[in-house]
Amino acid sequence: MADGDVLVDTDATLGDGTKLRLFAVESAAYPGGVSYRFQYYDPDTGDSFLRFDNSQVPTHGAGHHHRHEWTDGEEQVTGIEFTDLESHLARFKTEVSEYDH
């Protein structure tokens, strides 16, 4: 694998009409060697429910890897641990499956 190689690129519609957008690309410029964005949202309203992403520099006061969650229109950002892409993606999918909105 090399920088720029796409590791995950998936769009999925769930049974209730909400959507998942999962994207990750290999990048030595990012902590963990990957740049990613996993998003769970409502395509009709544009409202986001949950997002995992990372940045090259610490942001949101939450570090490089962070979790965004919107509750009643309010965004909360917290830092999350990143071990590897597979584990991180599995955690995101688990949180989506347990999500109550």
C-alpha positions as CSV (number, residue, x, y, z in Angstrom):
1,M,0.0,0.0,0.0
2,A,1.1,3.6,-0.6
3,D,-0.1,7.1,0.1
4,G,-3.3,7.8,-1.7
5,D,-4.5,4.2,-1.9
6,V,-8.2,4.1,-1.1
7,L,-8.8,1.6,1.7
8,V,-12.6,2.1,2.2
9,D,-15.1,3.8,-0.1
10,T,-18.7,2.9,0.7
11,D,-22.1,4.5,0.6
12,A,-25.0,2.5,2.2
13,T,-28.6,3.2,2.8
14,L,-30.1,1.7,5.9
15,G,-33.6,0.3,6.3
16,D,-34.9,3.5,7.8
17,G,-33.6,5.6,5.0
18,T,-30.6,7.0,6.9
19,K,-27.2,6.7,5.2
20,L,-23.6,5.7,5.9
21,R,-20.7,7.3,4.1
22,L,-17.4,5.5,4.9
23,F,-14.1,6.7,3.4
24,A,-10.5,6.1,4.2
25,V,-7.3,6.6,2.3
26,E,-3.7,5.7,3.2
27,S,-1.7,8.7,4.2
28,A,1.6,9.0,6.1
29,A,0.7,12.6,6.8
30,Y,-2.0,11.5,9.3
31,P,-1.6,9.8,12.7
32,G,-2.1,6.1,12.3
33,G,-1.2,6.3,8.6
34,V,-4.7,6.8,7.4
35,S,-7.1,9.7,6.7
36,Y,-10.7,8.8,7.3
37,R,-14.2,10.0,7.6
38,F,-17.1,7.8,8.7
39,Q,-20.5,9.5,8.7
40,Y,-24.0,8.5,9.7
41,Y,-26.7,11.0,8.5
42,D,-30.2,11.7,7.3
43,P,-30.1,12.4,3.5
44,D,-33.5,14.1,3.5
45,T,-32.7,16.7,6.1
46,G,-28.9,16.8,5.8
47,D,-28.7,16.3,9.6
48,S,-25.7,14.4,10.8
49,F,-26.0,12.0,13.8
50,L,-22.5,10.6,14.2
51,R,-19.1,11.1,12.5
52,F,-15.6,9.7,13.2
53,D,-12.8,11.6,11.5
54,N,-9.2,12.6,12.1
55,S,-6.9,15.5,11.3
56,Q,-3.2,16.1,10.8
57,V,-3.1,18.5,13.8
58,P,-5.1,18.1,17.0
59,T,-8.5,19.9,16.6
60,H,-11.6,20.5,18.6
61,G,-9.6,20.1,21.8
62,A,-10.1,16.4,21.2
63,G,-6.8,15.4,19.6
64,H,-6.1,13.9,16.2
65,H,-8.9,11.2,16.2
66,H,-12.3,12.4,17.2
67,R,-16.0,11.5,17.4
68,H,-18.7,14.0,16.6
69,E,-22.3,13.5,17.8
70,W,-25.3,15.7,17.3
71,T,-28.1,15.7,19.9
72,D,-31.0,18.1,19.4
73,G,-28.9,20.0,16.9
74,E,-26.0,20.4,19.3
75,E,-22.6,19.0,18.3
76,Q,-20.4,17.3,20.9
77,V,-16.8,16.4,19.9
78,T,-14.7,14.0,21.9
79,G,-11.4,12.3,21.4
80,I,-11.3,8.6,20.6
81,E,-8.6,6.1,20.6
82,F,-7.3,4.8,17.2
83,T,-5.6,1.4,17.1
84,D,-6.1,0.4,13.5
85,L,-8.6,1.1,10.7
86,E,-10.5,-2.3,11.0
87,S,-11.1,-1.8,14.7
88,H,-12.1,1.8,14.3
89,L,-14.5,1.0,11.5
90,A,-16.0,-1.9,13.5
91,R,-16.5,0.5,16.5
92,F,-18.3,3.0,14.2
93,K,-20.6,0.4,12.8
94,T,-21.4,-0.9,16.3
95,E,-22.3,2.6,17.5
96,V,-24.5,3.2,14.4
97,S,-26.3,-0.1,15.1
98,E,-27.0,1.0,18.7
99,Y,-27.9,4.6,17.7
100,D,-31.2,5.9,18.9
101,H,-32.3,9.1,17.3
